Amino acid sequence: MINVNTAAPLLLTPPALAAMGRKIRQQRKALRINATTTAEAAGISRVTLYRIECGEASVSMGAYLNAAMALGMTLEAVIPEETRQNKPEAAKEAFEGVVRISDYPQLRQLSWHLAGLNQVTPADALSIYERNWRHVDQQAMDVHEQALVRHLVENYGNGTLLV
C-alpha cells in the first residue's frame, strides 16, 4: 500500500514521488518481474516505468496508478493526523460567527485583497465565494472547506449559492 500525503496543496512533492517510485521498484523486484513485463501489464512503455521508478513528476498519476496496480499494490490518499485535529476547530469557529481566512486555501486565494485581515464574518466569506466563484478550484477544495461553503449557503445564502 502506498500512502500519499494530501496535506500539500494537490501537488505531490518530488520526494514523495521518489518514495512512491522506489516502492513500486521494490515491489517489482520482490515479485521478480522484469520491467518489460510490468510495463506491458500496466499498459505503459518500459521507459515510462523507468521514469516512474525514478519518481519523475512529468509522468501522469494514472501511469503511477497503473504501475502500482499491475504489481498488486493500491494507492491511497491519507490525511495526516495533525490536519484532522486542526481543521474541526476552524470549522467550529466558522460556525460560531468568524471564519479564519488562513484555514481555507480557496478562500485565502480569493481574499488576496484583504491584506492584514485574518478573519471575516460568515456573511462576508459567503460574499467573497459568490463574487469570485469562477476562480475557485472546486476539485482542490478539501472536505472542510466544502463543509464551510455548504454551511454558509444554508445559513447565510438562503440555500442558494449566487454564482
N, C-alpha and C positions, 0 to 999 in steps of 0.2 A: 504494500500500500504506500502511495506517495502522498504526503501531506503538503498542501500548498497554502502558505500564509496569505490570507486575504486582507490583512490589516493595511498593507500598502495600497495606494490608490490604483487598482486594476492592473498595473504592470508588474510582472514578476521581475525581480532584480536579477542581474546576471549571476550572482552567487546561487540564487535559488534554482535557476535553470541549470547551472553547472551541477548542482547536487542532484537534480532530477535526472540529468543525463548520466551521471555516474551510477545512480541506482538502476537505470534501465540497462546500462552496460553490465553491471554486476549480475543482474538477473539473467541476462542473455548468456553470460559466461557460466553462471551456476547451472543453467539448463543445458549447457554445452551445445548451443545452437549458433551456427555461424551467421555472420552479418547479412549475407545474401539471402539466406532462408528467412531470417527475421524480417528483413525489408520486404520481401515478397509477401509474407503473411500480413504485414501491416499495410500493404498497398502503397509503399513508398520506394524510392530508389535507395540503393546502398549508400550513395553519397549523402542523401538526406538523413539516413540513420546515423552515419558517422557524425554529421553536424548536430544531431540530437544528442548523441553521446558526449559531444564536446560542450553542450549547453548553449548553443548559438541562439540568440534572440530572434534572428531573422526567420527561423523555422516556425511554421504555424502551430498553434496549440493543438489543432486537430491532428497534426502529424505526431506530436508528442504523445497524444492520447492513443492514436492507432498503434504506435510502437509499444507503449505500455500494455495495451490490451492484447497485442499479439503474443506477449510474454506472460500473460495471465495476471497482470498487475491491474490495480484500479487507481484512479486519480480522484482525490477527494479534496475539497476546499475546506479549510479549518479556520474558524475564528479563534484567535488567541484568547486565553482566559482573561488577560488584563483588559482586553477590549470589551469582552462580555460584561465585566464588572463595572466599567466606567460608563458605558452607554445608557443603562437603565436610569442612572442618576440624572443624566442630561435630559432624558425623555420625561422623567418625573418633574424636573424643574420647568420644562416647557409646558407641561400640563398645569402647572401652578401659576402661570402668568408671566414667565420670562423664557426667552429662547436664547441660549448661548450660541452665537454665530459660529464659533470655533468648533462646536460639536457636530456640525453638519456640513460636510465637504461641499455639496452643491450650493447650499445657502451661503457659505463662506465665499465661493467664487462669484455668486450673484451680488454680494454685498461689498464689492471692492471699493465702491464709492463712499462707504461709511467708515472712513478711516478714523480710528480711535474708539469706535463703538464695538463692544464685545458682546452686547446683548440687545435684543429688541423685544417688543411686546409680541404676543402671538398674532394679533391682527396685522401688525407691521410685517411680520415674517410671511404671512399669507399674501400680503400685498406684493412683497418682493418676489415670491414664487410666481404669482399670477402675471405680473408685469414682464417677467423675464423667462417665462416657461420655455420659450423657443430655444433658450441657451442651456436648459437643464439636460444633462445626460442621464436619462431615466435608468439606463442599464447600469450606470455607475453608482446609483443611489443604494446605500446599504439598507437593511430592513428597518433600522431605527429612524433613518431619515424618511423612509416611505411611511412609517407609522406616524411620524410628526406631520407630514403633509396630510395624511388621512384625518388625523385629529383636527388640524387647522381647518380643513374643508368642512368637516362635520360640525365643528363648534363655532367657527367664525365666518364660514362661507355659505351657510345655509345648505350644505350638502352638494354644492356645485363649485368646481374649480373653474374660474372665469379665465380661460385662455383662448 
